[in-house]
Amino acid sequence: MSALTAADSPLRNRAFLELLSYRILAMLSYQMVAVTVGWHIYEITRDPLALGLVGLAEVIPYFCVAPFAGYLVDHVRRRLLGAIACAGLAITALILTAIAAGWIAVSGTWLIYAAIALTGTVRSFLTPIYNTLFARVLPREQYARGAGLGSVVFQLGLVLGPAFGGVMVAWAGKTAAYGIAAVFAIAASAAIGTMRMTEPHIPAERAPIFASIGEGLRFVFGHQILLGALALDMFAVLFGGAVALLPAFIKDVLHAGPEALGILRGAPAAGAVLVGLWMARKPLEKHAGRVLLLAVAGFGLCIIGFALSQHLWLSVALLFASGLCDGVSVVLRSTILQLATPDAMRGRVSAINGIFIGSSNELGAFESGLAAKFLGLVPSVIFGGCMTISIVGVTAKLAPKLRRLNLKDLQ
């Protein structure tokens, strides 16, 4: 396919640009909190398992709320829900600001975990809202390009948020880092609340909640390509993620400071940004399923290499390479999701996608912390990388339609 031209670029669409602004501002807020709270918790506890519990504290409310979030996104004004969800991110950051500053007298870490639980609740709305508005503001023929650009913006948030958070923790302290995160969340709330677009008509009568959620579940589990893509990414992230353990690697293996945390957290996203830019210009249509499987296997190999590295810049390079592989996976999965999902189900299917993908980051953090506790820091990450490669083989066997997929088959 020819390179992206001015005439067919989603970047000429003002509503899409406003949607991307909402996405990156929310990501900056969330990622700054994530990198700062990891450092905060490890300073207090010096326990890798405590880092894993941060993920567990977020994923439990995420799991509980996500199905209902998808239902609401399909039946309520999306922009209003988005503004409220971003306000919830701001509240979380402000609570953590007060804890770090000593304005709230609290012993231990329980209130930090409670604040993160609030983040898990509101995060369950963010991606379904983005995905439903994405399909509203872009024509279908621009989905592949839009998915690439959306991935770039998402990954920029992953690059800039951790890097900025690490720098703020090192130079200005945790309180300032949390405070800036709150500002970004408030800006995200304003960005989506003022988007210029028309929302679909909301029917006066709504389907029963649980019947509607069940309809979304039946659609996903009955669609081999969509289910295979979601399951592949979920298990790869669940077992292959090493991000939650980075504070421990920095202190105990690489012997660096908080500045390195931001660099290492941002390295995978930097690789994914480059891939997203490339795939926005050159959307992949042929052999998409095969490329997806190879990309996830490459991700697992990079994670094994990272576990074995004892040099900071080699670790950065391996995480960067893992981001290249993960970026391919993210763009292809996003495109498959948009092309395969009926308009009336986008909120519910996106929420199910969030359970598969978004929550797997937090479950992966808990799994990493638990494995590190019992296997040791380095062996636990090697184990996770090996499991990721094994999952690719299982998925290729059980989902032949995904293995043979060309994106044009879904159009």
Secondary structure, 3 states (H helix, E strand, C coil): CCCCCCCCCHHHCHHHHHHHHHHHHHHHHHHHHHHHHHHHHHHHHCCHHHHHHHHHHHHHHHHHHHHHHHHHHHHCCHHHHHHHHHHHHHHHHHHHHHHHHCCCCCCCCHHHHHHHHHHHHHHHHHHHHHHHHHHHHCCHHHHHHHHHHHHHHHHHHHHHHHHHHHHHHHHCCHHHHHHHHHHHHHHHHHHHHCCCCCCCCCCCCCCCHHHHHHHHHHHHHCCHHHHHHHHHHHHHHHHHCCHHHHHHHHHHHHCCCHHHHHHHHHHHHHHHHHHHHHHHHCCCCCCHHHHHHHHHHHHHHHHHHHHHCCCHHHHHHHHHHHHHHHHHHHHHHHHHHHHHCCHHHHHHHHHHHHHHCHHHHHHHHHHHHHHHHHHCHHHHHHHHHHHHHHHHHHHHHHCHHHHCCCHHHHC
